[in-house]
Amino acid sequence: MPTRFPPLLRRLAIVLLALATALAVAWIVPWKLNPLRGWISERVQAATGRTLVIDGDLWWRFGRHGRLTAEGLRIGNPAWAGRADFLQARRVELEVALWPLLRGRIVLPHVRAEQPDLWLERAPDGRRTWRLERAQNDGKRTLFLGSVALDRGVVTYAETARRAEVRFAVQTLVEGGRPRLQAEASGRWNDLPVKARAEGDEVLQLRNEDQPYAFELDGRIGGTAIAANGSIVRPREPQRADLRIELAGSSLGEWHRIAGVGLPDTPPYKTEGRLRFDGTRWTYEDFKAVVGRSDLGGRVAFERRAPRSLFSGELVSSSLDLADFGPVIGKARPAARSAVPATNAKKTPAAATAASAASAPSSDGPRRVLPQQRFDADKWGTLDAEVHFVGQEVRNLGSFPIGKLDFRVKMDDRRLTLSPLLLQLGGGRLDGDLRIDGRVQPMAAQLDLKLHRLQLDTLLPQLRSTKSALGAINGRLVLAGQGQSFAQMLGSADGEAQLAMGRGQVSNLLLELLDLDAYEALSFLVRGDRSVEVRCALVDVGFQRGQMSTRAAVFDTVDTVIEARGRADFTNEQLDLRVTPTAKDLSPLSARVPFDVKGPFAKPQVSPDKARLLARGGGALLLGLINPLVAILPLIETGPGEDRDCAALMARATQEGLPPGAPSAPADQKRK
């Protein structure tokens, strides 16, 4: 006979079956939760301080994870943001892990958004719209995201401090079972136009603290083109990175606006190499670069630290054109090489007028020779630097033959030091140091430079046409000045300079032409040039507030003494010198008279003492009218000049530590 259950047990079974049926239906059938929209908005407002508006339906469906679907979703921004809504979306689907809810944690394994419009903004004080906690602190997050899929999304990043607003059109694609994120960017960064395309792993991989985010990027910021591919861990706050990059731009100086790195202005450049990050330092290695007509290579590093970032490295150039780095010493870039040429561009009338004005010569005075471009102290304050540079072959220092350039540059709290500084020049070398203190206004500069055995024939190759020019020149230059450019520093400089040459040889033809001795010069041209022994040469000048004055300037040979007296105004770039040649021999056709060198540095005028020259020339003319045979009498000199005491002239140089004619020290000898 069938088993009969007690009535109470039967009623309980019916209730449990009904409940199970109800739960099954509730588990399978979506729930429309529109009545809860207001309650949910209030809870979000209380937790985050943000408004939440759901204009459409709100659905809930149970499953392994609960699924919440909201249509017409809007989440507000904090009051300081530049847009009212942090997020707008046509439809958002959230998978919600149920068990973590019991512990107060919101875990969303998957989020899918249709036509989302997200506004990410960073305030100057560090506040960020994507930090939903009231305290703006990610250390105690209660919201955790898994994967995110974006369908026809727009993400805008804005940063007031950088005057930046960049718009990203984003789309999630699935390739080979893996979600990928594609993005196209446009907008402005620090007032520079931005245009870029990128493809990488899914968007939330950006926040993964262990796995690298792989991506490819090709874009342009201002005049700088950037191409990169590789991987990076947490790009927002990088931990590690390994990238191959290619860069090209109109000037390295543009990186001050792109990334706040105070690099100097340069001609157009391009480079490619490997960029790595180890958690504290970015390293650019195995790279090749071309800047203007110069090449560079080596290894550099950039480390963000307080109070200033550090730029360091070793740079080598096999071919260095100093004209490419003129702005480093305050010289403006040539207009023809200052920017990347535009193609298919039409000039507006205003642009044409500006271009013609820029190319026209200045009408407010003679062209300046000294570097006028002002140093940018703001850039100096952005980073410290420790860089060793070696230029194997150097070009474009006037007509001087240059060898190797080797120096170490250090920037420490706006104090720039080039020490030791070595330049092989004219068969000898220059070494010393340069110091500029950018902490004071105007900047204070100190230069201490020594010249060792510069060879006259190598230093002035144009003299080779006169068959002979031999002699080793030693010297020293010590200056201190103030200003915002090298021109201002020299225009306020105090100090002194000496040049000394011991025994040597120089072309007699050069001397006779300089002395206007027509007879001797003509005879050398007929029978050939010869060398004249140089007994000694010394130039000793002093600087006071940018005014250079000669204390002694003598060039003494066995048959001629040349002396110079006068001043040079480095403030206004004006020369006022008198050169007096005196013969030691008897010459029948000598018109040796003092001559003046006056005018701007850019184009000085050389003119003989007209009164004395006319006296001699006029006397010859009058006598020539009487008897041509005696016309040369006023031009005859008896050689009143006396040999200068070379030992006394050289004593000062010796006391200054510049022994004339002394053998040069080995290249690796340590400077004292």
C-alpha positions in Angstrom: 0.0 0.0 0.0 1.3 3.5 -0.8 3.1 5.5 1.8 1.1 8.3 3.2 2.9 11.5 4.4 1.5 13.5 7.3 -0.5 16.5 6.1 2.1 18.9 7.6 4.9 17.3 5.7 2.9 17.4 2.5 2.2 21.1 3.0 5.9 21.7 3.6 6.9 19.9 0.5 4.4 21.9 -1.6 5.8 25.1 -0.2 9.4 24.0 -0.9 8.5 23.0 -4.4 6.7 26.2 -5.0 9.7 28.1 -3.7 12.1 26.1 -5.8 9.9 26.8 -8.8 9.8 30.5 -8.0 13.5 30.5 -7.6 14.0 28.7 -10.9 11.8 31.1 -12.6 13.5 34.1 -10.9 16.9 32.6 -12.0 15.9 32.2 -15.6 13.6 35.1 -16.2 15.1 38.7 -16.1 13.8 41.0 -13.5 12.8 44.5 -14.4 14.0 46.7 -11.6 12.9 50.2 -12.7 11.4 50.9 -9.2 14.9 50.6 -7.8 16.5 53.2 -10.0 16.0 56.0 -7.5 17.3 53.9 -4.6 20.4 52.8 -6.5 21.1 56.4 -7.5 20.9 57.5 -3.8 23.3 54.7 -2.8 25.8 55.7 -5.5 25.5 59.4 -4.5 26.2 58.5 -0.9 29.2 56.4 -1.7 30.9 58.5 -4.3 29.4 61.9 -4.3 28.5 61.4 -8.0 25.0 61.6 -9.5 23.7 58.5 -11.3 20.9 58.7 -13.7 19.3 55.8 -15.6 17.0 57.1 -18.2 16.0 53.7 -19.6 15.1 50.3 -18.2 17.0 48.5 -15.5 17.2 44.7 -15.7 18.6 42.0 -13.5 19.2 38.4 -14.3 20.7 35.7 -12.1 23.3 33.3 -13.2 26.8 32.1 -12.3 27.3 35.9 -12.0 24.4 38.2 -11.8 23.9 40.4 -14.8 22.8 44.0 -14.5 21.7 45.9 -17.6 21.1 49.7 -17.6 19.9 51.7 -20.6 20.6 55.4 -20.9 23.2 55.5 -18.2 24.8 58.7 -17.0 27.3 59.2 -14.1 28.2 62.7 -13.1 31.6 64.2 -12.7 32.8 66.1 -9.6 32.1 69.8 -9.6 35.7 70.8 -10.5 35.7 68.8 -13.8 35.3 70.4 -17.2 32.2 68.4 -18.1 29.1 67.5 -16.2 29.1 63.8 -17.0 31.9 61.3 -16.3 30.2 58.6 -18.4 27.4 58.6 -20.8 26.4 55.3 -22.5 23.5 54.0 -24.6 23.6 50.6 -22.8 25.9 49.1 -20.1 25.9 45.4 -19.1 27.6 44.4 -15.9 28.4 40.9 -14.7 28.4 41.0 -10.9 30.1 38.4 -8.7 27.6 37.6 -5.9 29.6 36.2 -3.1 32.0 39.2 -2.8 29.0 41.4 -2.3 28.6 39.8 1.1 32.0 41.2 2.1 31.2 44.7 0.8 33.3 44.3 -2.4 32.0 45.0 -5.9 33.6 42.7 -8.4 32.6 43.0 -12.0 34.2 40.2 -14.1 33.0 41.7 -17.3 31.6 45.0 -18.5 30.3 45.8 -21.9 29.3 49.3 -23.0 27.6 50.4 -26.2 28.5 53.9 -27.4 30.2 54.9 -24.2 31.4 58.5 -23.8 34.0 58.7 -21.0 35.6 61.8 -19.7 39.0 61.4 -17.9 40.3 64.6 -16.4 43.3 65.3 -14.2 43.3 68.5 -12.1 46.5 70.5 -11.4 46.4 69.3 -7.7 46.3 65.7 -8.7 42.6 64.9 -8.4 41.3 62.6 -11.1 37.7 62.0 -12.3 38.3 58.2 -12.6 38.9 57.9 -8.9 35.3 57.3 -7.7 36.0 57.4 -4.0 35.3 60.7 -2.2 38.8 60.7 -0.8 40.4 60.2 -4.2 42.4 57.3 -2.9 42.9 54.1 -4.9 44.4 52.4 -1.8 41.0 51.3 -0.5 39.1 50.5 -3.6 35.8 48.6 -3.3 35.2 48.3 -7.0 37.2 45.8 -9.1 36.8 45.3 -12.8 37.6 42.3 -15.0 37.4 42.7 -18.7 35.8 45.6 -20.6 34.5 45.7 -24.1 33.8 49.0 -25.8 31.5 49.3 -28.8 31.9 52.6 -30.7 33.3 54.3 -27.7 34.8 57.7 -27.1 37.3 58.5 -24.4 38.4 62.0 -23.7 41.5 62.8 -21.7 41.9 66.3 -20.4 44.6 67.9 -18.2 44.4 71.6 -17.3 48.1 71.9 -16.3 49.2 70.8 -19.8 46.5 72.6 -21.7 45.6 69.1 -23.1 42.4 67.6 -24.4 42.8 64.4 -26.5 39.8 62.5 -27.9 40.1 58.7 -28.5 37.7 56.8 -30.7 37.9 53.3 -29.3 36.6 49.9 -30.5 37.1 46.4 -29.0 37.6 43.6 -31.6 38.0 39.9 -31.1 40.9 38.4 -33.0 41.7 34.7 -32.6 39.6 34.5 -29.5 41.5 37.4 -27.9 39.9 40.9 -27.4 42.0 43.7 -28.9 41.5 47.5 -28.5 41.8 49.8 -31.5 42.0 53.6 -30.9 42.3 56.7 -33.0 43.4 59.9 -31.2 43.0 63.6 -32.1 43.1 66.8 -30.1 45.7 69.0 -28.5 48.5 68.4 -26.0 50.1 71.4 -24.5 48.6 73.4 -27.4 50.3 71.0 -29.9 48.0 69.2 -32.4 47.8 65.4 -31.8 47.0 62.7 -34.4 47.6 59.0 -33.7 46.5 55.4 -34.3 47.1 52.6 -31.9 46.2 48.9 -31.3 46.8 46.8 -28.2 45.5 44.3 -25.7 42.1 44.8 -24.2 41.6 48.0 -22.2 41.6 46.6 -18.7 45.0 44.9 -19.3 46.3 48.5 -18.9 45.6 48.1 -15.1 47.2 44.6 -14.8 50.1 44.9 -12.3 51.9 41.8 -13.5 51.2 41.2 -17.2 52.7 43.5 -19.9 50.4 45.4 -22.1 51.4 44.9 -25.8 50.6 47.6 -28.3 51.6 49.4 -31.5 51.5 53.2 -32.0 51.9 55.5 -34.9 51.2 59.2 -34.4 52.3 62.8 -34.4 52.4 65.5 -31.7 53.1 68.9 -33.1 56.2 68.6 -35.4 57.2 65.3 -33.8 56.4 61.9 -35.4 56.3 58.8 -33.1 56.2 55.1 -33.9 56.5 52.5 -31.2 55.8 48.8 -30.6 56.5 46.6 -27.6 55.1 46.1 -24.2 54.6 48.0 -21.0 53.3 47.1 -17.6 50.7 49.6 -16.3 51.2 52.4 -18.8 49.3 54.9 -16.5 52.0 54.4 -13.8 54.6 52.3 -15.6 56.5 49.5 -13.8 58.4 48.0 -16.7 58.7 48.6 -20.4 60.5 47.3 -23.5 59.9 49.2 -26.7 61.4 49.8 -30.1 60.7 53.4 -31.1 61.3 55.7 -34.0 61.2 59.5 -33.6 61.5 62.3 -36.1 60.8 66.0 -35.5 61.6 69.6 -36.3 63.5 70.2 -33.1 64.5 68.3 -29.9 63.4 71.4 -28.0 59.8 70.5 -28.7 60.1 67.7 -26.0 59.9 70.4 -23.4 56.3 70.9 -24.4 55.5 67.2 -25.0 57.0 65.7 -21.8 58.6 68.6 -19.8 62.1 67.5 -20.7 64.3 70.5 -21.2 66.3 69.5 -24.4 68.0 72.1 -26.5 66.6 73.5 -29.8 68.1 71.7 -32.8 67.6 71.4 -36.5 65.3 68.5 -37.7 66.2 65.1 -36.3 65.4 61.5 -36.5 66.3 58.5 -34.3 65.5 54.9 -33.7 66.5 52.6 -30.9 65.4 50.5 -27.9 63.6 52.2 -25.0 63.4 50.3 -21.7 62.0 51.0 -18.2 63.0 49.2 -15.0 60.7 50.8 -12.5 62.7 53.9 -11.8 64.6 54.8 -15.0 63.9 55.1 -18.7 66.9 54.0 -20.8 67.4 54.7 -24.5 70.1 52.4 -25.8 71.5 51.0 -29.0 70.2 54.0 -30.8 71.2 55.9 -33.9 70.3 59.5 -34.5 70.8 62.2 -37.1 70.5 65.8 -36.0 70.8 68.2 -39.0 74.0 67.0 -40.6 75.4 65.4 -37.4 75.1 61.8 -36.2 74.8 60.6 -32.7 74.8 57.3 -30.9 75.3 55.8 -27.5 73.1 55.4 -24.4 71.1 57.9 -22.4 68.8 57.5 -19.4 66.0 59.6 -17.8 65.1 59.1 -14.2 62.2 60.9 -12.5 63.2 61.9 -9.0 62.6 64.7 -6.5 63.2 67.6 -6.7 64.3 67.3 -10.4 64.6 64.5 -12.9 68.0 63.3 -14.0 69.2 63.0 -17.6 72.5 61.0 -18.0 74.4 59.1 -20.6 77.3 58.6 -23.0 77.0 60.2 -26.4 79.4 59.7 -29.4 79.3 61.5 -32.7 81.6 60.4 -35.6 80.7 63.5 -37.6 79.5 66.6 -35.6 78.5 69.9 -37.3 78.6 72.6 -34.7 76.1 74.6 -36.7 73.5 72.0 -35.8 73.9 72.8 -32.1 74.2 76.6 -32.3 71.2 77.1 -30.0 73.0 75.3 -27.3 75.4 78.2 -27.1 72.8 80.8 -27.9 73.0 81.1 -31.7 69.8 81.1 -33.7 69.1 78.2 -36.1 69.4 79.0 -39.8 65.8 79.6 -41.1 66.3 77.2 -44.0 67.0 74.3 -41.6 64.9 75.2 -38.7 61.8 73.2 -39.5 60.5 70.2 -41.4 59.4 71.5 -44.9 55.7 71.4 -45.5 54.3 69.8 -48.7 51.4 71.0 -50.7 50.9 73.9 -48.3 49.6 77.3 -49.4 51.1 80.3 -47.8 48.6 82.9 -46.5 49.4 86.5 -47.1 50.2 86.9 -43.4 52.5 83.9 -43.4 54.2 85.2 -46.5 54.7 88.6 -44.9 56.1 87.0 -41.8 58.4 84.8 -43.8 59.8 87.7 -45.8 60.3 89.8 -42.7 62.1 86.9 -41.1 64.4 86.5 -44.1 65.1 90.2 -44.6 68.2 91.6 -43.1 67.8 93.7 -40.0 67.6 97.4 -40.6 68.2 98.6 -37.0 72.0 98.2 -37.2 74.8 95.9 -38.3 74.6 92.2 -38.0 75.6 90.9 -34.6 78.4 88.3 -34.3 78.1 87.2 -30.7 75.4 84.7 -29.9 72.3 86.7 -29.0 69.7 84.0 -28.3 68.6 84.0 -24.6 68.9 80.9 -22.4 65.7 79.5 -21.1 66.1 79.2 -17.4 62.7 77.5 -17.1 64.0 74.5 -19.0 67.1 74.4 -16.8 64.9 74.0 -13.8 63.1 70.9 -15.2 66.0 68.4 -14.8 69.6 67.7 -13.8 72.1 66.2 -16.2 75.3 64.3 -16.3 76.4 63.5 -19.8 79.7 62.6 -21.4 80.1 63.7 -25.0 82.7 62.7 -27.6 82.8 64.2 -31.1 85.4 62.3 -33.2 85.2 64.8 -36.1 84.0 68.3 -35.7 83.1 70.8 -38.5 81.9 74.4 -38.8 84.0 76.3 -36.3 84.7 79.1 -38.8 87.7 78.1 -41.0 89.6 76.5 -38.1 90.7 72.9 -38.5 89.1 71.0 -35.6 89.9 67.5 -34.3 88.3 65.8 -31.4 85.8 67.4 -29.0 85.4 65.8 -25.6 83.5 67.2 -22.6 81.4 66.3 -19.6 78.3 68.4 -19.0 76.6 68.6 -15.6 73.4 70.4 -14.7 72.7 70.6 -11.0 69.9 72.8 -9.8 70.2 75.3 -12.7 74.0 75.3 -12.4 75.6 74.3 -15.7 79.2 73.0 -15.8 81.3 71.9 -18.8 84.3 70.3 -17.2 86.7 69.0 -18.4 86.3 70.6 -21.8 88.8 69.5 -24.5 88.9 70.6 -28.1 91.8 69.6 -30.5 92.3 72.7 -32.6 95.1 73.9 -35.0 97.5 71.0 -34.2 97.2 71.7 -30.5 94.4 71.7 -27.9 92.1 73.9 -25.8 91.0 72.7 -22.4 89.3 74.2 -19.4 85.9 74.6 -18.0 82.8 76.7 -18.3 80.3 77.4 -15.5 77.0 79.1 -15.7 74.7 79.7 -12.7 71.1 79.9 -13.7 69.9 80.3 -10.1 70.7 84.1 -10.2 69.3 86.7 -12.5 71.0 87.7 -14.7 72.9 84.4 -15.0 76.5 84.4 -13.8 79.2 82.7 -16.1 82.8 81.9 -15.5 85.2 80.7 -18.2 88.7 79.3 -17.7 90.3 78.2 -20.9 93.9 77.2 -21.7 95.5 76.9 -25.2 98.3 74.5 -25.7 100.7 74.6 -28.7 98.3 75.7 -31.4 100.3 75.5 -34.6 100.2 78.8 -36.6 100.3 77.1 -40.0 97.5 74.6 -39.1 95.4 77.2 -37.3 95.6 79.6 -40.3 95.8 77.4 -43.4 95.3 80.4 -45.7 98.9 81.4 -44.8 100.2 78.4 -46.5 100.0 80.2 -49.8 102.8 82.4 -48.4 105.0 79.3 -48.1 105.8 79.4 -44.4 104.1 80.1 -41.1 105.5 78.2 -38.2 105.2 78.6 -34.4 103.4 77.2 -31.4 100.9 79.4 -29.6 100.0 79.0 -25.9 97.5 81.1 -24.0 94.9 81.5 -21.4 91.4 83.1 -21.2 89.8 83.8 -17.8 86.5 85.7 -17.8 83.5 86.2 -15.6 80.2 87.9 -16.7 76.5 88.1 -16.3 73.6 87.9 -18.7 70.9 85.8 -20.3 72.9 85.1 -23.5 76.6 84.6 -24.3 76.5 88.1 -25.9 75.3 89.7 -22.7 77.8 87.7 -20.6 80.7 88.9 -22.8 79.3 92.4 -22.8 79.6 92.5 -19.0 82.8 90.4 -18.6 85.7 91.1 -16.3 89.0 89.1 -16.7 92.0 88.8 -18.9 93.5 86.9 -21.8 97.0 86.2 -22.9 98.5 84.6 -26.0 102.2 83.9 -26.4 104.4 82.4 -29.1 108.1 81.7 -28.8 110.6 81.1 -31.5 109.1 80.4 -34.9 108.9 81.4 -38.5 106.5 83.4 -40.5 106.3 84.5 -44.2 108.2 87.7 -44.9 105.8 88.4 -47.8 102.9 88.5 -45.3 104.9 90.9 -43.1 105.8 93.2 -46.0 102.3 93.3 -47.4 101.0 94.1 -43.9 103.6 96.9 -43.6 102.8 98.2 -47.1 106.4 97.6 -48.1 106.0 97.5 -51.9 109.7 97.0 -52.7 110.3 94.0 -50.5 106.9 92.4 -51.4 107.7 92.9 -55.1 111.1 91.4 -54.7 109.7 88.4 -52.9 107.1 87.8 -55.7 110.0 87.9 -58.2 112.6 85.8 -56.5 110.4 83.8 -54.1 109.2 84.1 -50.6 111.4 83.4 -47.6 110.8 82.8 -43.9 111.6 85.3 -41.2 112.5 84.3 -37.7 109.9 85.2 -35.1 111.7 86.2 -31.9 108.5 86.4 -29.8 104.9 87.4 -29.8 102.6 88.3 -26.9 99.1 89.5 -26.6 98.0 90.6 -23.1 94.5 92.1 -22.8 92.2 92.9 -19.9 88.4 92.9 -19.7 86.4 95.3 -17.5 82.6 95.4 -17.8 82.7 94.1 -21.4 85.4 96.5 -22.5 88.6 94.9 -23.7 91.8 96.9 -23.7 95.3 96.0 -24.7 98.0 95.9 -22.0 100.6 94.6 -24.4 100.4 93.3 -28.0 103.7 92.8 -29.7 104.8 90.7 -32.7 108.6 90.8 -32.9 110.7 89.4 -35.8 114.3 89.9 -36.8 113.3 92.7 -39.2 109.9 94.0 -38.1 108.1 95.0 -34.9 104.3 95.2 -34.9 102.5 96.7 -32.0 98.8 97.0 -31.4 96.9 99.3 -29.0 93.3 100.0 -28.5 89.9 98.7 -27.2 87.1 96.3 -28.2 83.6 97.0 -26.9 81.8 93.6 -26.5 78.6 95.3 -25.4 78.1 97.1 -28.7 80.5 94.9 -30.8 82.8 97.7 -31.8 86.6 97.7 -32.5 89.0 100.6 -32.1 92.5 99.4 -32.6 95.7 101.0 -33.9 98.4 98.7 -35.4 101.9 100.2 -35.7 104.5 98.4 -37.8 108.2 99.5 -37.4 111.0 98.3 -39.7 114.4 97.1 -38.4 115.9 97.2 -41.9 116.4 99.8 -44.7 113.7 99.7 -47.3 113.7 102.2 -50.2 109.9 101.8 -51.0 108.4 101.6 -47.6 105.1 103.2 -46.8 104.9 101.7 -43.3 102.6 103.8 -41.3 100.2 103.0 -38.5 96.8 101.8 -39.5 93.4 101.7 -37.7 91.0 98.8 -37.4 87.6 100.3 -36.5 83.9 99.5 -36.8 81.6 96.6 -35.9 82.9 93.1 -35.3 80.9 91.8 -38.3 82.6 94.2 -40.7 85.6 96.2 -39.4 87.2 98.8 -41.6 91.0 98.9 -42.0 92.5 102.2 -42.9 96.1 103.6 -42.7 97.0 106.8 -40.9 96.0 109.2 -43.7 97.9 112.2 -42.4 101.2 110.4 -42.3 100.5 108.4 -45.4 99.6 111.6 -47.3 102.7 113.3 -46.0 104.9 110.6 -47.5 102.9 110.2 -50.6 102.5 114.0 -51.1 106.2 114.5 -50.7 107.0 111.9 -53.3 104.6 113.5 -55.7 106.1 117.0 -55.3 109.6 115.7 -55.6 108.5 113.7 -58.6 107.5 116.8 -60.4 111.1 118.1 -60.0 113.0 115.0 -60.6 111.5 111.5 -60.8 114.8 110.1 -59.6 114.5 111.6 -56.1 110.8 110.6 -55.7 111.6 107.7 -53.5 113.6 109.8 -50.9 110.6 110.4 -48.5 109.9 106.6 -48.4 113.4 105.6 -47.2 113.6 104.4 -43.6 116.7 103.9 -41.6 115.1 101.3 -39.4 114.8 103.0 -36.1 112.9 100.2 -34.5 114.7 98.2 -31.8 114.4 94.6 -30.8 112.1 94.1 -27.9 113.3 92.3 -24.9 111.6 88.9 -25.7 112.7 87.4 -22.4 110.9 90.1 -20.5 107.8 89.8 -22.7 107.7 86.1 -22.2 108.2 86.3 -18.4 104.6 87.2 -17.8 103.3 84.2 -19.7 105.7 82.0 -17.9 104.5 83.3 -14.6 100.9 82.6 -15.6 101.9 79.0 -16.1 102.1 79.1 -19.9 105.7 78.2 -20.8 106.0 79.3 -24.5 107.2 76.6 -26.8 106.9 74.0 -24.0 106.0 70.5 -25.2 102.3 69.6 -24.9 101.2 67.4 -22.1 99.9 63.9 -22.9 96.3 63.8 -23.8 95.4 61.7 -20.8 97.4 63.8 -18.3 95.1 64.9 -15.4 94.4 68.6 -15.3 95.5 70.3 -12.1 
